[in-house]
Amino acid sequence: MASKNTLNHALFILLVASAASHIAYAGDPDIVSDFIIPSNLNSANVTGTFFTYTGMRTLLNDDPPKTFTVLKATMEQFAALYGQSVSYATLLFPNGSVNPPHTHPRSAELLFLIEGSLEVGFVDTTNKLYTQTLLPGDMFVFPKGLVHYQYCISNDIAIAVSAFGSASAGTVSVPASVFTSGVDDDILAKSFKTDITTIQKIKAGLASKA
């Protein structure tokens, strides 16, 4: 009996340790240097330019977009972010436009509304919807991994900035992942309790807007 209890105790410790390790590595991994330089760069030649991102200058120079537009500053666009567990996105919403339901699997999102008005919302794991109308100066947090959206309800453009606790938060679009990823039409029709013709119409609509 004692040996069985010892074995159970050891298994429990292993399970706890395994769960803790998954939690510890759920976000970006820690780095053991001040920053990471890509292999194609010589560290001796790195200057302040490496830590500067100018991709948002188009906000000041270009005309307002006709459709919902995202300008990202992740490690894909800005190599200095690698290992820093932070990234940004600027969201531009013409009147009536929507950022469709989506998730960020590797980070929560903290949105700050600069201009206009947005209706925002997310759905938790109990299928409860939380919504709010945001005005300039308001902030809203979308918890990590939960489906959420933003919809412009102002008469003119709305502009927001989102901060992420990951250098690459990832974006999984619900419409795209469900209807444009190759899932069989029959499976989708059964899942949504509709017919294949309806599913194909949805797919065609998404394809025409791609």
N, C-alpha and C positions, 0 to 999 in steps of 0.2 A: 504493500500500500504506500509506504514511504517513497519508494522509487517511482511509483506512478505519479504521486504528487509532485515529486521533483521534476519529472518529465513534463507534466502539465505546466508547472511554473516556468520551466525553460522555454516551452513552446509559446507561452503567453508573452514572455520577454521578447522573443524573436518577432512575434506579431506586432508588438508595440514598437519595437525598433524599426521594423519594416515600414509601418505606417508613418513614423516620424521622419524616416528618410524620404518618403514620397512627399510629405508636407514640406520638408526642407528644400527639396528640389522642384517644387511646384512653380516657382518663379524663375527669374534669370539667375544663373549660377554666379557666385561671388568670384571676383578675380583677385589675384595675388600681386598685382602691380597697380601703379597709379592709373594707367590707361593702356589700351592695346593698340598697337600700330599694325596695319595690314602688312603682310609679307612682301608686297610689291613696293613698299616705301622704305627708304633708308631713314632710320631713327635720327641720324645726325642732321637730316634735312627738314625735320618736322618743325613747323613754326605755328604761330597762332592761327594761321589760315586753316590748318587741319581741324581746329576746334570751332570753326566758323561755318555756318550754313546760311546760304543766301537764297535758297529756293522759295522763300516766302515773299521775296521782293515783288513778285508778280501781283500780289494783292494791291500794291500801290500803283502799279503801272498799267494793268490790264483793265478792260471794261468788265462790269459785273457779268458773271456767267449766266447763260440761259437755262441751264439745268443744274441740279444739285452737284456740287463739286467738292472734292476733298484734296487738300494739299498736305502731304505727309512729311514728317521729319522722323523717320525711323532709321535703324542702323543700315537699312538697305540704301537709303538716300544719303545718309550722314554717317560715315564710317566711324567717326569719333565716339558715337554713342555705344559702340560695341562694349559690353561689360558694364555699362553705367546704369542699367535698369531704369531708363527714362526715355520717353519719346513724346512727340506732340503731333497734333493734326489740326489744321484749320478747316472749318466746315462752312461752305458758302451755300445759302439756300435762297433761290428766287421764290417769290410768292407762290404758295401752293405746292412747293416741292417737298419731297420726303426722302429721308435716309432710311431705306427699307429695314425691316426687322433683321437684326444680325447679332452676332456675339463676338467677344474678344476672349479667346480661350486662355490667354496668358496674363491678363491684367484687368483690374477695374478701370473705369474711365471717369475722370472728373471733368465735366464740361462747364465752361464759363461763357455765358452769352454776352457778347460785346454790343450787338446791334440787332434791332428787330424783336420779334417774338416767336417763341417756339412752344409747341406742345410736345412733351417728351413722355416716355413711359418705358417700363420694363416689366417682365413677367417672372415671378419667382418659381421655385421648384414645386410649389403647391398649386401652381397655375393661377395665382392671384396677380392682377394687374395693378401697378402703381403708376399714376399719371400726375403731371403737373404742368401748368402754364408758366413759362419763364419770360421774364422781362430783362432788359439790359442791366448787367451787374449781378444777376442771379447765377448761382452754381447748382449743379445737380450731379449726383454720383450714380453711375450704373455699376452695380456689383459685378465682380469678375465672373465671366462665363455665362451670364444670364442674357436672354434675348431682350433686345431693346430697340427703340426707334426714336427719330426726331422728325417733326413735321412743322413746316413754316406756316404760321397763321398771320403774319404781319402783312401789311399792304405792299411793302417793299422788301428788299433783300434782308435776310438775317445772317449774321456772322457770329460764329462761335469758335472757341479754341478748346481742344480736348487734351488733357495730360494723361499719360499712361505710366504705370510703374513697371514697364518693361521696355527694352530697346526694340522689341518686335512683338507687340501685343497680339498680332494676328487678327484677321477679320473673316468671319464665316457668315456669308449672306444666306439668310434662310431661304428666300425664293430661288437663288442660284444653286445652292447646295441640294435643294430638294428636286427642282425641275430641270436643271441644266447639267447635272453631273452624270447622267446616263442610267439613272434608276429606271427599271422597266415600267412602261406605261400601265400595264395591268396591275403591277404592285401599287403604283401611285393611285390608280383608280379605286382599288380596294381599300387602301389606307385612308383616302379622303371621302370614301363612300359616294363616289360619283362614277362617271363613265369615261372610257378612254378618249372619246371625242373632246370632252371638256378638258382633260389633261393636255391633249395635244394643242388645244387653243391657248391654254396658259403658256405652254412651252413656246409656241409661235409668237405670242405677245412679248415674252421675255427676250427672245432672240432678236426681234425687230428693234428693241431698245438697247441692245448690247453695243 
